[in-house]
């Protein structure tokens, strides 16, 4: 990981991390594993953009967004 990438990760609002963890914990173990696989394929910029999308959604909306993504509908992240 580049130094700039790690510095940008440190700038994530703790409330956003709690929000994402709450969403992630609502997923089934299978969905969570699929989300990890999908997220690993994202570039750092894509991952930041995706996190920004999730932060703008309330928890039920974000969970639905992720479930659609996991189901294979990539239009959900466009």
PDB file of N, CA, C and O in Angstrom, chain B, residues numbered from 101:
ATOM      1  N   UNK B 101       0.844  -1.179   0.000  1.00  0.00           N
ATOM      2  CA  UNK B 101       0.000   0.000   0.000  1.00  0.00           C
ATOM      3  C   UNK B 101       0.883   1.233   0.000  1.00  0.00           C
ATOM      4  O   UNK B 101       1.849   1.332   0.756  1.00  0.00           O
ATOM      5  N   UNK B 102       0.532   2.161  -0.858  1.00  0.00           N
ATOM      6  CA  UNK B 102       1.300   3.400  -0.918  1.00  0.00           C
ATOM      7  C   UNK B 102       1.051   4.228   0.336  1.00  0.00           C
ATOM      8  O   UNK B 102       0.006   4.119   0.978  1.00  0.00           O
ATOM      9  N   UNK B 103       2.031   5.056   0.669  1.00  0.00           N
ATOM     10  CA  UNK B 103       1.916   5.907   1.858  1.00  0.00           C
ATOM     11  C   UNK B 103       0.685   6.803   1.762  1.00  0.00           C
ATOM     12  O   UNK B 103      -0.022   6.994   2.751  1.00  0.00           O
ATOM     13  N   UNK B 104       0.425   7.354   0.572  1.00  0.00           N
ATOM     14  CA  UNK B 104      -0.738   8.233   0.399  1.00  0.00           C
ATOM     15  C   UNK B 104      -2.024   7.463   0.670  1.00  0.00           C
ATOM     16  O   UNK B 104      -2.927   7.990   1.320  1.00  0.00           O
ATOM     17  N   UNK B 105      -2.129   6.219   0.184  1.00  0.00           N
ATOM     18  CA  UNK B 105      -3.321   5.414   0.413  1.00  0.00           C
ATOM     19  C   UNK B 105      -3.540   5.181   1.901  1.00  0.00           C
ATOM     20  O   UNK B 105      -4.665   5.305   2.386  1.00  0.00           O
ATOM     21  N   UNK B 106      -2.481   4.845   2.628  1.00  0.00           N
ATOM     22  CA  UNK B 106      -2.637   4.581   4.055  1.00  0.00           C
ATOM     23  C   UNK B 106      -3.006   5.861   4.797  1.00  0.00           C
ATOM     24  O   UNK B 106      -3.775   5.811   5.757  1.00  0.00           O
ATOM     25  N   UNK B 107      -2.476   6.999   4.376  1.00  0.00           N
ATOM     26  CA  UNK B 107      -2.841   8.267   5.014  1.00  0.00           C
ATOM     27  C   UNK B 107      -4.307   8.592   4.764  1.00  0.00           C
ATOM     28  O   UNK B 107      -4.996   9.088   5.654  1.00  0.00           O
ATOM     29  N   UNK B 108      -4.789   8.311   3.544  1.00  0.00           N
ATOM     30  CA  UNK B 108      -6.190   8.578   3.236  1.00  0.00           C
ATOM     31  C   UNK B 108      -7.099   7.673   4.047  1.00  0.00           C
ATOM     32  O   UNK B 108      -8.174   8.104   4.463  1.00  0.00           O
ATOM     33  N   UNK B 109      -6.698   6.426   4.284  1.00  0.00           N
ATOM     34  CA  UNK B 109      -7.498   5.529   5.105  1.00  0.00           C
ATOM     35  C   UNK B 109      -7.620   6.055   6.521  1.00  0.00           C
ATOM     36  O   UNK B 109      -8.655   5.877   7.163  1.00  0.00           O
ATOM     37  N   UNK B 110      -6.580   6.696   7.012  1.00  0.00           N
ATOM     38  CA  UNK B 110      -6.612   7.240   8.363  1.00  0.00           C
ATOM     39  C   UNK B 110      -7.570   8.414   8.490  1.00  0.00           C
ATOM     40  O   UNK B 110      -7.917   8.807   9.604  1.00  0.00           O
ATOM     41  N   UNK B 111      -7.999   8.977   7.378  1.00  0.00           N
ATOM     42  CA  UNK B 111      -8.874  10.133   7.394  1.00  0.00           C
ATOM     43  C   UNK B 111     -10.360   9.755   7.373  1.00  0.00           C
ATOM     44  O   UNK B 111     -11.215  10.633   7.253  1.00  0.00           O
ATOM     45  N   UNK B 112     -10.673   8.478   7.486  1.00  0.00           N
ATOM     46  CA  UNK B 112     -12.062   8.041   7.491  1.00  0.00           C
ATOM     47  C   UNK B 112     -12.694   8.402   8.831  1.00  0.00           C
ATOM     48  O   UNK B 112     -12.127   8.140   9.892  1.00  0.00           O
ATOM     49  N   UNK B 113     -13.857   8.998   8.765  1.00  0.00           N
ATOM     50  CA  UNK B 113     -14.599   9.388   9.962  1.00  0.00           C
ATOM     51  C   UNK B 113     -14.983   8.131  10.754  1.00  0.00           C
ATOM     52  O   UNK B 113     -15.539   7.197  10.177  1.00  0.00           O
ATOM     53  N   UNK B 114     -14.703   8.088  12.043  1.00  0.00           N
ATOM     54  CA  UNK B 114     -15.069   6.915  12.843  1.00  0.00           C
ATOM     55  C   UNK B 114     -16.569   6.575  12.772  1.00  0.00           C
ATOM     56  O   UNK B 114     -16.937   5.402  12.842  1.00  0.00           O
ATOM     57  N   UNK B 115     -17.417   7.571  12.636  1.00  0.00           N
ATOM     58  CA  UNK B 115     -18.860   7.310  12.507  1.00  0.00           C
ATOM     59  C   UNK B 115     -19.151   6.541  11.225  1.00  0.00           C
ATOM     60  O   UNK B 115     -20.046   5.697  11.193  1.00  0.00           O
ATOM     61  N   UNK B 116     -18.398   6.832  10.171  1.00  0.00           N
ATOM     62  CA  UNK B 116     -18.583   6.121   8.908  1.00  0.00           C
ATOM     63  C   UNK B 116     -18.135   4.672   9.051  1.00  0.00           C
ATOM     64  O   UNK B 116     -18.756   3.769   8.489  1.00  0.00           O
ATOM     65  N   UNK B 117     -17.076   4.451   9.789  1.00  0.00           N
ATOM     66  CA  UNK B 117     -16.598   3.081  10.022  1.00  0.00           C
ATOM     67  C   UNK B 117     -17.647   2.303  10.815  1.00  0.00           C
ATOM     68  O   UNK B 117     -17.935   1.150  10.494  1.00  0.00           O
ATOM     69  N   UNK B 118     -18.213   2.916  11.834  1.00  0.00           N
ATOM     70  CA  UNK B 118     -19.261   2.252  12.625  1.00  0.00           C
ATOM     71  C   UNK B 118     -20.468   1.925  11.748  1.00  0.00           C
ATOM     72  O   UNK B 118     -21.052   0.847  11.860  1.00  0.00           O
ATOM     73  N   UNK B 119     -20.835   2.861  10.876  1.00  0.00           N
ATOM     74  CA  UNK B 119     -21.964   2.658   9.960  1.00  0.00           C
ATOM     75  C   UNK B 119     -21.686   1.456   9.064  1.00  0.00           C
ATOM     76  O   UNK B 119     -22.539   0.582   8.912  1.00  0.00           O
ATOM     77  N   UNK B 120     -20.492   1.412   8.468  1.00  0.00           N
ATOM     78  CA  UNK B 120     -20.154   0.315   7.580  1.00  0.00           C
ATOM     79  C   UNK B 120     -20.116  -1.012   8.338  1.00  0.00           C
ATOM     80  O   UNK B 120     -20.603  -2.021   7.828  1.00  0.00           O
ATOM     81  N   UNK B 121     -19.551  -1.030   9.538  1.00  0.00           N
ATOM     82  CA  UNK B 121     -19.495  -2.263  10.322  1.00  0.00           C
ATOM     83  C   UNK B 121     -20.897  -2.748  10.695  1.00  0.00           C
ATOM     84  O   UNK B 121     -21.158  -3.951  10.701  1.00  0.00           O
ATOM     85  N   UNK B 122     -21.781  -1.829  10.999  1.00  0.00           N
ATOM     86  CA  UNK B 122     -23.154  -2.187  11.308  1.00  0.00           C
ATOM     87  C   UNK B 122     -23.824  -2.832  10.094  1.00  0.00           C
ATOM     88  O   UNK B 122     -24.540  -3.826  10.221  1.00  0.00           O
ATOM     89  N   UNK B 123     -23.583  -2.259   8.931  1.00  0.00           N
ATOM     90  CA  UNK B 123     -24.124  -2.818   7.681  1.00  0.00           C
ATOM     91  C   UNK B 123     -23.525  -4.199   7.448  1.00  0.00           C
ATOM     92  O   UNK B 123     -24.248  -5.156   7.168  1.00  0.00           O
ATOM     93  N   UNK B 124     -22.221  -4.300   7.561  1.00  0.00           N
ATOM     94  CA  UNK B 124     -21.516  -5.550   7.297  1.00  0.00           C
ATOM     95  C   UNK B 124     -22.002  -6.649   8.240  1.00  0.00           C
ATOM     96  O   UNK B 124     -22.154  -7.796   7.819  1.00  0.00           O
ATOM     97  N   UNK B 125     -22.248  -6.318   9.502  1.00  0.00           N
ATOM     98  CA  UNK B 125     -22.704  -7.297  10.484  1.00  0.00           C
ATOM     99  C   UNK B 125     -24.122  -7.790  10.204  1.00  0.00           C
ATOM    100  O   UNK B 125     -24.512  -8.851  10.691  1.00  0.00           O
ATOM    101  N   UNK B 126     -24.895  -7.034   9.427  1.00  0.00           N
ATOM    102  CA  UNK B 126     -26.261  -7.436   9.087  1.00  0.00           C
ATOM    103  C   UNK B 126     -26.293  -8.442   7.936  1.00  0.00           C
ATOM    104  O   UNK B 126     -27.338  -9.028   7.653  1.00  0.00           O
ATOM    105  N   UNK B 127     -25.155  -8.644   7.273  1.00  0.00           N
ATOM    106  CA  UNK B 127     -25.087  -9.576   6.153  1.00  0.00           C
ATOM    107  C   UNK B 127     -24.884 -11.004   6.644  1.00  0.00           C
ATOM    108  O   UNK B 127     -24.359 -11.232   7.734  1.00  0.00           O
ATOM    109  N   UNK B 128     -25.305 -11.950   5.830  1.00  0.00           N
ATOM    110  CA  UNK B 128     -25.024 -13.355   6.146  1.00  0.00           C
ATOM    111  C   UNK B 128     -23.527 -13.585   5.970  1.00  0.00           C
ATOM    112  O   UNK B 128     -22.865 -12.800   5.291  1.00  0.00           O
ATOM    113  N   UNK B 129     -22.980 -14.638   6.562  1.00  0.00           N
ATOM    114  CA  UNK B 129     -21.557 -14.919   6.375  1.00  0.00           C
ATOM    115  C   UNK B 129     -21.179 -15.071   4.894  1.00  0.00           C
ATOM    116  O   UNK B 129     -20.099 -14.652   4.478  1.00  0.00           O
ATOM    117  N   UNK B 130     -22.069 -15.669   4.115  1.00  0.00           N
ATOM    118  CA  UNK B 130     -21.795 -15.835   2.687  1.00  0.00           C
ATOM    119  C   UNK B 130     -21.758 -14.480   1.974  1.00  0.00           C
ATOM    120  O   UNK B 130     -20.877 -14.226   1.152  1.00  0.00           O
ATOM    121  N   UNK B 131     -22.721 -13.615   2.296  1.00  0.00           N
ATOM    122  CA  UNK B 131     -22.749 -12.282   1.689  1.00  0.00           C
ATOM    123  C   UNK B 131     -21.517 -11.491   2.100  1.00  0.00           C
ATOM    124  O   UNK B 131     -20.912 -10.805   1.276  1.00  0.00           O
ATOM    125  N   UNK B 132     -21.145 -11.584   3.369  1.00  0.00           N
ATOM    126  CA  UNK B 132     -19.966 -10.861   3.860  1.00  0.00           C
ATOM    127  C   UNK B 132     -18.711 -11.311   3.115  1.00  0.00           C
ATOM    128  O   UNK B 132     -17.872 -10.487   2.751  1.00  0.00           O
ATOM    129  N   UNK B 133     -18.584 -12.622   2.890  1.00  0.00           N
ATOM    130  CA  UNK B 133     -17.426 -13.140   2.162  1.00  0.00           C
ATOM    131  C   UNK B 133     -17.419 -12.618   0.726  1.00  0.00           C
ATOM    132  O   UNK B 133     -16.364 -12.274   0.194  1.00  0.00           O
ATOM    133  N   UNK B 134     -18.587 -12.561   0.104  1.00  0.00           N
ATOM    134  CA  UNK B 134     -18.676 -12.048  -1.263  1.00  0.00           C
ATOM    135  C   UNK B 134     -18.335 -10.564  -1.315  1.00  0.00           C
ATOM    136  O   UNK B 134     -17.683 -10.109  -2.254  1.00  0.00           O
ATOM    137  N   UNK B 135     -18.770  -9.815  -0.318  1.00  0.00           N
ATOM    138  CA  UNK B 135     -18.461  -8.382  -0.267  1.00  0.00           C
ATOM    139  C   UNK B 135     -16.954  -8.181  -0.155  1.00  0.00           C
ATOM    140  O   UNK B 135     -16.390  -7.305  -0.810  1.00  0.00           O
ATOM    141  N   UNK B 136     -16.305  -8.992   0.674  1.00  0.00           N
ATOM    142  CA  UNK B 136     -14.847  -8.884   0.802  1.00  0.00           C
ATOM    143  C   UNK B 136     -14.172  -9.140  -0.547  1.00  0.00           C
ATOM    144  O   UNK B 136     -13.250  -8.418  -0.925  1.00  0.00           O
ATOM    145  N   UNK B 137     -14.622 -10.152  -1.263  1.00  0.00           N
ATOM    146  CA  UNK B 137     -14.054 -10.454  -2.584  1.00  0.00           C
ATOM    147  C   UNK B 137     -14.249  -9.291  -3.548  1.00  0.00           C
ATOM    148  O   UNK B 137     -13.327  -8.907  -4.267  1.00  0.00           O
ATOM    149  N   UNK B 138     -15.448  -8.739  -3.556  1.00  0.00           N
ATOM    150  CA  UNK B 138     -15.751  -7.613  -4.446  1.00  0.00           C
ATOM    151  C   UNK B 138     -14.884  -6.412  -4.081  1.00  0.00           C
ATOM    152  O   UNK B 138     -14.292  -5.778  -4.954  1.00  0.00           O
ATOM    153  N   UNK B 139     -14.811  -6.104  -2.787  1.00  0.00           N
ATOM    154  CA  UNK B 139     -14.046  -4.936  -2.334  1.00  0.00           C
ATOM    155  C   UNK B 139     -12.559  -5.085  -2.643  1.00  0.00           C
ATOM    156  O   UNK B 139     -11.890  -4.098  -2.948  1.00  0.00           O
ATOM    157  N   UNK B 140     -12.038  -6.306  -2.568  1.00  0.00           N
ATOM    158  CA  UNK B 140     -10.624  -6.526  -2.865  1.00  0.00           C
ATOM    159  C   UNK B 140     -10.301  -6.228  -4.327  1.00  0.00           C
ATOM    160  O   UNK B 140      -9.158  -5.909  -4.656  1.00  0.00           O
ATOM    161  N   UNK B 141     -11.284  -6.327  -5.195  1.00  0.00           N
ATOM    162  CA  UNK B 141     -11.069  -6.071  -6.620  1.00  0.00           C
ATOM    163  C   UNK B 141     -11.113  -4.570  -6.946  1.00  0.00           C
ATOM    164  O   UNK B 141     -10.700  -4.159  -8.030  1.00  0.00           O
ATOM    165  N   UNK B 142     -11.608  -3.762  -6.016  1.00  0.00           N
ATOM    166  CA  UNK B 142     -11.699  -2.320  -6.243  1.00  0.00           C
ATOM    167  C   UNK B 142     -10.333  -1.670  -6.082  1.00  0.00           C
ATOM    168  O   UNK B 142      -9.520  -2.096  -5.262  1.00  0.00           O
ATOM    169  N   UNK B 143     -10.095  -0.644  -6.868  1.00  0.00           N
ATOM    170  CA  UNK B 143      -8.922   0.191  -6.652  1.00  0.00           C
ATOM    171  C   UNK B 143      -9.188   1.025  -5.394  1.00  0.00           C
ATOM    172  O   UNK B 143     -10.333   1.111  -4.949  1.00  0.00           O
ATOM    173  N   UNK B 144      -8.154   1.639  -4.815  1.00  0.00           N
ATOM    174  CA  UNK B 144      -8.404   2.497  -3.647  1.00  0.00           C
ATOM    175  C   UNK B 144      -9.427   3.600  -3.939  1.00  0.00           C
ATOM    176  O   UNK B 144     -10.264   3.906  -3.090  1.00  0.00           O
ATOM    177  N   UNK B 145      -9.365   4.187  -5.117  1.00  0.00           N
ATOM    178  CA  UNK B 145     -10.319   5.249  -5.467  1.00  0.00           C
ATOM    179  C   UNK B 145     -11.742   4.690  -5.569  1.00  0.00           C
ATOM    180  O   UNK B 145     -12.693   5.319  -5.105  1.00  0.00           O
ATOM    181  N   UNK B 146     -11.885   3.506  -6.178  1.00  0.00           N
ATOM    182  CA  UNK B 146     -13.208   2.885  -6.294  1.00  0.00           C
ATOM    183  C   UNK B 146     -13.752   2.519  -4.913  1.00  0.00           C
ATOM    184  O   UNK B 146     -14.943   2.679  -4.647  1.00  0.00           O
ATOM    185  N   UNK B 147     -12.888   2.035  -4.050  1.00  0.00           N
ATOM    186  CA  UNK B 147     -13.307   1.667  -2.705  1.00  0.00           C
ATOM    187  C   UNK B 147     -13.776   2.899  -1.927  1.00  0.00           C
ATOM    188  O   UNK B 147     -14.791   2.847  -1.232  1.00  0.00           O
ATOM    189  N   UNK B 148     -13.042   3.996  -2.043  1.00  0.00           N
ATOM    190  CA  UNK B 148     -13.462   5.248  -1.380  1.00  0.00           C
ATOM    191  C   UNK B 148     -14.807   5.722  -1.922  1.00  0.00           C
ATOM    192  O   UNK B 148     -15.662   6.163  -1.154  1.00  0.00           O
ATOM    193  N   UNK B 149     -15.000   5.637  -3.235  1.00  0.00           N
ATOM    194  CA  UNK B 149     -16.271   6.052  -3.848  1.00  0.00           C
ATOM    195  C   UNK B 149     -17.414   5.175  -3.345  1.00  0.00           C
ATOM    196  O   UNK B 149     -18.506   5.669  -3.064  1.00  0.00           O
ATOM    197  N   UNK B 150     -17.160   3.877  -3.234  1.00  0.00           N
ATOM    198  CA  UNK B 150     -18.191   2.959  -2.758  1.00  0.00           C
ATOM    199  C   UNK B 150     -18.534   3.251  -1.304  1.00  0.00           C
ATOM    200  O   UNK B 150     -19.710   3.287  -0.942  1.00  0.00           O
ATOM    201  N   UNK B 151     -17.527   3.458  -0.469  1.00  0.00           N
ATOM    202  CA  UNK B 151     -17.784   3.824   0.921  1.00  0.00           C
ATOM    203  C   UNK B 151     -18.601   5.108   0.998  1.00  0.00           C
ATOM    204  O   UNK B 151     -19.513   5.216   1.818  1.00  0.00           O
ATOM    205  N   UNK B 152     -18.281   6.079   0.153  1.00  0.00           N
ATOM    206  CA  UNK B 152     -19.024   7.342   0.141  1.00  0.00           C
ATOM    207  C   UNK B 152     -20.488   7.098  -0.211  1.00  0.00           C
ATOM    208  O   UNK B 152     -21.378   7.731   0.357  1.00  0.00           O
ATOM    209  N   UNK B 153     -20.739   6.183  -1.145  1.00  0.00           N
ATOM    210  CA  UNK B 153     -22.127   5.849  -1.495  1.00  0.00           C
ATOM    211  C   UNK B 153     -22.840   5.241  -0.290  1.00  0.00           C
ATOM    212  O   UNK B 153     -23.976   5.603   0.016  1.00  0.00           O
ATOM    213  N   UNK B 154     -22.168   4.319   0.387  1.00  0.00           N
ATOM    214  CA  UNK B 154     -22.794   3.645   1.525  1.00  0.00           C
ATOM    215  C   UNK B 154     -23.067   4.599   2.676  1.00  0.00           C
ATOM    216  O   UNK B 154     -24.077   4.465   3.368  1.00  0.00           O
ATOM    217  N   UNK B 155     -22.192   5.543   2.883  1.00  0.00           N
ATOM    218  CA  UNK B 155     -22.367   6.522   3.966  1.00  0.00           C
ATOM    219  C   UNK B 155     -23.598   7.389   3.717  1.00  0.00           C
ATOM    220  O   UNK B 155     -24.265   7.818   4.659  1.00  0.00           O
ATOM    221  N   UNK B 156     -23.896   7.644   2.440  1.00  0.00           N
ATOM    222  CA  UNK B 156     -25.050   8.479   2.099  1.00  0.00           C
ATOM    223  C   UNK B 156     -26.383   7.742   2.246  1.00  0.00           C
ATOM    224  O   UNK B 156     -27.446   8.361   2.195  1.00  0.00           O
ATOM    225  N   UNK B 157     -26.326   6.423   2.428  1.00  0.00           N
ATOM    226  CA  UNK B 157     -27.534   5.620   2.570  1.00  0.00           C
ATOM    227  C   UNK B 157     -27.760   5.293   4.038  1.00  0.00           C
ATOM    228  O   UNK B 157     -26.810   5.159   4.810  1.00  0.00           O
ATOM    229  N   UNK B 158     -29.044   5.165   4.422  1.00  0.00           N
ATOM    230  CA  UNK B 158     -29.285   4.679   5.780  1.00  0.00           C
ATOM    231  C   UNK B 158     -28.981   3.179   5.800  1.00  0.00           C
ATOM    232  O   UNK B 158     -28.755   2.573   4.753  1.00  0.00           O
ATOM    233  N   UNK B 159     -28.978   2.596   6.975  1.00  0.00           N
ATOM    234  CA  UNK B 159     -28.549   1.199   7.093  1.00  0.00           C
ATOM    235  C   UNK B 159     -29.372   0.238   6.227  1.00  0.00           C
ATOM    236  O   UNK B 159     -28.780  -0.560   5.500  1.00  0.00           O
ATOM    237  N   UNK B 160     -30.724   0.279   6.273  1.00  0.00           N
ATOM    238  CA  UNK B 160     -31.486  -0.651   5.421  1.00  0.00           C
ATOM    239  C   UNK B 160     -31.213  -0.441   3.920  1.00  0.00           C
ATOM    240  O   UNK B 160     -31.126  -1.409   3.165  1.00  0.00           O
ATOM    241  N   UNK B 161     -31.081   0.808   3.499  1.00  0.00           N
ATOM    242  CA  UNK B 161     -30.780   1.078   2.093  1.00  0.00           C
ATOM    243  C   UNK B 161     -29.410   0.531   1.705  1.00  0.00           C
ATOM    244  O   UNK B 161     -29.250  -0.055   0.634  1.00  0.00           O
ATOM    245  N   UNK B 162     -28.432   0.723   2.571  1.00  0.00           N
ATOM    246  CA  UNK B 162     -27.079   0.256   2.285  1.00  0.00           C
ATOM    247  C   UNK B 162     -27.029  -1.271   2.233  1.00  0.00           C
ATOM    248  O   UNK B 162     -26.338  -1.846   1.392  1.00  0.00           O
ATOM    249  N   UNK B 163     -27.756  -1.917   3.126  1.00  0.00           N
ATOM    250  CA  UNK B 163     -27.802  -3.377   3.118  1.00  0.00           C
ATOM    251  C   UNK B 163     -28.414  -3.864   1.812  1.00  0.00           C
ATOM    252  O   UNK B 163     -27.907  -4.802   1.198  1.00  0.00           O
ATOM    253  N   UNK B 164     -29.497  -3.231   1.386  1.00  0.00           N
ATOM    254  CA  UNK B 164     -30.126  -3.615   0.117  1.00  0.00           C
ATOM    255  C   UNK B 164     -29.173  -3.376  -1.045  1.00  0.00           C
ATOM    256  O   UNK B 164     -29.079  -4.207  -1.948  1.00  0.00           O
ATOM    257  N   UNK B 165     -28.476  -2.270  -1.032  1.00  0.00           N
ATOM    258  CA  UNK B 165     -27.499  -1.940  -2.074  1.00  0.00           C
ATOM    259  C   UNK B 165     -26.444  -3.059  -2.177  1.00  0.00           C
ATOM    260  O   UNK B 165     -26.105  -3.504  -3.273  1.00  0.00           O
ATOM    261  N   UNK B 166     -25.944  -3.492  -1.042  1.00  0.00           N
ATOM    262  CA  UNK B 166     -24.921  -4.539  -1.019  1.00  0.00           C
ATOM    263  C   UNK B 166     -25.497  -5.869  -1.481  1.00  0.00           C
ATOM    264  O   UNK B 166     -24.847  -6.595  -2.233  1.00  0.00           O
ATOM    265  N   UNK B 167     -26.707  -6.197  -1.042  1.00  0.00           N
ATOM    266  CA  UNK B 167     -27.316  -7.458  -1.453  1.00  0.00           C
ATOM    267  C   UNK B 167     -27.525  -7.501  -2.967  1.00  0.00           C
ATOM    268  O   UNK B 167     -27.349  -8.549  -3.588  1.00  0.00           O
ATOM    269  N   UNK B 168     -27.897  -6.369  -3.560  1.00  0.00           N
ATOM    270  CA  UNK B 168     -28.047  -6.310  -5.019  1.00  0.00           C
ATOM    271  C   UNK B 168     -26.682  -6.491  -5.676  1.00  0.00           C
ATOM    272  O   UNK B 168     -26.563  -7.210  -6.669  1.00  0.00           O
ATOM    273  N   UNK B 169     -25.669  -5.855  -5.139  1.00  0.00           N
ATOM    274  CA  UNK B 169     -24.317  -5.991  -5.672  1.00  0.00           C
ATOM    275  C   UNK B 169     -23.860  -7.444  -5.608  1.00  0.00           C
ATOM    276  O   UNK B 169     -23.333  -7.979  -6.584  1.00  0.00           O
ATOM    277  N   UNK B 170     -24.063  -8.072  -4.470  1.00  0.00           N
ATOM    278  CA  UNK B 170     -23.652  -9.463  -4.281  1.00  0.00           C
ATOM    279  C   UNK B 170     -24.411 -10.390  -5.239  1.00  0.00           C
ATOM    280  O   UNK B 170     -23.868 -11.388  -5.714  1.00  0.00           O
ATOM    281  N   UNK B 171     -25.661 -10.047  -5.511  1.00  0.00           N
ATOM    282  CA  UNK B 171     -26.481 -10.867  -6.409  1.00  0.00           C
ATOM    283  C   UNK B 171     -26.023 -10.739  -7.863  1.00  0.00           C
ATOM    284  O   UNK B 171     -26.459 -11.499  -8.728  1.00  0.00           O
ATOM    285  N   UNK B 172     -25.139  -9.770  -8.126  1.00  0.00           N
ATOM    286  CA  UNK B 172     -24.590  -9.647  -9.461  1.00  0.00           C
ATOM    287  C   UNK B 172     -25.083  -8.479 -10.267  1.00  0.00           C
ATOM    288  O   UNK B 172     -24.730  -8.358 -11.440  1.00  0.00           O
ATOM    289  N   UNK B 173     -25.882  -7.616  -9.690  1.00  0.00           N
ATOM    290  CA  UNK B 173     -26.388  -6.452 -10.402  1.00  0.00           C
ATOM    291  C   UNK B 173     -25.423  -5.291 -10.161  1.00  0.00           C
ATOM    292  O   UNK B 173     -25.586  -4.532  -9.206  1.00  0.00           O
ATOM    293  N   UNK B 174     -24.428  -5.155 -11.022  1.00  0.00           N
ATOM    294  CA  UNK B 174     -23.428  -4.115 -10.823  1.00  0.00           C
ATOM    295  C   UNK B 174     -23.965  -2.718 -11.094  1.00  0.00           C
ATOM    296  O   UNK B 174     -23.291  -1.733 -10.792  1.00  0.00           O
ATOM    297  N   UNK B 175     -25.160  -2.610 -11.655  1.00  0.00           N
ATOM    298  CA  UNK B 175     -25.772  -1.285 -11.846  1.00  0.00           C
ATOM    299  C   UNK B 175     -26.024  -0.618 -10.508  1.00  0.00           C
ATOM    300  O   UNK B 175     -26.153   0.604 -10.442  1.00  0.00           O
ATOM    301  N   UNK B 176     -26.097  -1.399  -9.445  1.00  0.00           N
ATOM    302  CA  UNK B 176     -26.345  -0.843  -8.115  1.00  0.00           C
ATOM    303  C   UNK B 176     -25.207   0.024  -7.638  1.00  0.00           C
ATOM    304  O   UNK B 176     -25.399   0.856  -6.752  1.00  0.00           O
ATOM    305  N   UNK B 177     -24.022  -0.148  -8.203  1.00  0.00           N
ATOM    306  CA  UNK B 177     -22.882   0.667  -7.766  1.00  0.00           C
ATOM    307  C   UNK B 177     -22.498   1.705  -8.787  1.00  0.00           C
ATOM    308  O   UNK B 177     -21.514   2.420  -8.596  1.00  0.00           O
ATOM    309  N   UNK B 178     -23.231   1.807  -9.845  1.00  0.00           N
ATOM    310  CA  UNK B 178     -22.904   2.805 -10.884  1.00  0.00           C
ATOM    311  C   UNK B 178     -23.377   4.164 -10.478  1.00  0.00           C
ATOM    312  O   UNK B 178     -23.193   5.129 -11.220  1.00  0.00           O
TER     313      UNK B 178
END
